[in-house]
């Protein structure tokens, strides 16, 4: 969502480069928690992500995407265009992290503090 906003508002990364230009050209890009904020009523967010991943893939630039969605789940198919999913399959290697979800612990602590 922040990247989408920076594109719409033409936010500058530095004096000569926009955030969008930087995202397209940086050697390593990390997009955290994709899926949230990608979809909108116009499809702009999905098209933007699709174009960014395709651009970086064509130039063999490293891109890390994190998500809580399963790579083979219906949620991915609902969030992204079929062509974007094909691009993901072409250039990305899914890595599953498992273990205790520490966010649940924090949630319990917060709820206990709030009474």
C-alpha distance (Angstrom), angle and dihedral (degrees) to the residues before:
residue distance angle dihedral
X1 . . .
X2 3.81 . .
X3 3.79 91.6 .
X4 3.79 90.8 48.8
X5 3.80 90.5 50.3
X6 3.82 91.8 48.1
X7 3.81 90.5 53.3
X8 3.80 93.3 48.6
X9 3.81 92.3 46.3
X10 3.84 92.9 40.1
X11 3.80 91.9 -127.6
X12 3.81 114.5 -166.4
X13 3.79 122.4 -126.8
X14 3.79 90.9 -165.2
X15 3.81 136.5 -23.3
X16 3.81 93.7 -67.5
X17 3.82 106.2 26.4
X18 3.79 134.6 60.6
X19 3.79 120.9 -140.8
X20 3.83 88.2 -111.2
X21 3.82 92.5 53.2
X22 3.79 89.5 47.7
X23 3.82 92.2 50.0
X24 3.79 89.2 52.0
X25 3.80 95.3 48.4
X26 3.81 109.8 31.1
X27 3.82 114.2 112.7
X28 3.81 93.9 -124.5
X29 3.81 124.2 22.7
X30 3.80 125.1 -172.1
X31 3.80 117.9 -164.5
X32 3.77 109.1 -172.3
X33 3.79 123.1 -149.8
X34 3.79 100.8 -2.7
X35 3.75 114.6 -165.9
X36 3.77 94.0 53.5
X37 3.76 109.4 95.9
X38 3.80 95.7 0.9
X39 3.79 96.7 104.4
X40 3.77 120.9 68.7
X41 3.79 134.7 156.3
X42 3.82 92.9 -94.9
X43 3.81 97.9 46.5
X44 3.81 89.6 -124.5
X45 3.81 94.9 128.9
X46 3.80 93.7 50.9
X47 3.81 92.0 47.0
X48 3.79 90.9 47.9
X49 3.82 93.1 51.8
X50 3.81 90.9 45.1
X51 3.81 92.0 51.5
X52 3.81 93.0 45.4
X53 3.81 94.4 50.9
X54 3.82 92.6 44.6
X55 3.81 91.9 48.5
X56 3.80 93.1 49.1
X57 3.82 92.3 43.4
X58 3.81 92.0 52.8
X59 3.80 89.4 53.2
X60 3.82 93.4 43.0
X61 3.80 93.0 -121.8
X62 3.81 117.4 159.8
X63 3.81 114.1 -107.9
X64 3.79 125.5 -179.3
X65 3.79 118.4 -163.9
X66 3.78 123.0 -174.0
X67 3.78 125.3 -162.2
X68 3.77 140.3 155.4
X69 3.80 89.9 -135.1
X70 3.78 121.6 104.2
X71 3.83 110.7 -112.3
X72 3.81 89.9 -129.9
X73 3.77 98.2 37.6
X74 3.76 131.1 115.2
X75 3.78 89.7 -117.2
X76 3.82 91.7 66.7
X77 3.79 90.0 49.8
X78 3.80 90.6 50.5
X79 3.82 94.5 47.4
X80 3.80 101.0 44.2
X81 3.78 137.6 44.8
X82 3.80 116.3 -105.1
X83 3.81 89.9 -115.9
X84 3.82 90.3 54.0
X85 3.81 90.9 51.5
X86 3.81 89.3 50.9
X87 3.81 89.5 51.9
X88 3.81 89.7 50.0
X89 3.81 89.5 52.9
X90 3.79 90.9 48.5
X91 3.77 98.5 51.8
X92 3.79 109.8 18.0
X93 3.75 137.1 74.7
X94 3.80 114.1 -151.3
X95 3.79 115.2 -133.9
X96 3.78 119.0 -167.6
X97 3.77 119.5 -150.4
X98 3.74 116.7 -162.6
X99 3.75 136.6 178.8
X100 3.73 137.9 85.5
X101 3.79 115.4 -17.6
X102 3.79 102.8 -127.0
X103 3.80 91.0 -166.6
X104 3.81 88.5 72.9
X105 3.81 89.7 56.4
X106 3.79 91.3 51.0
X107 3.79 91.0 47.0
X108 3.81 90.8 53.3
X109 3.80 91.6 49.0
X110 3.80 92.2 49.6
X111 3.78 92.9 47.7
X112 3.83 90.2 49.0
X113 3.81 90.8 51.5
X114 3.80 91.6 48.7
X115 3.77 90.0 51.4
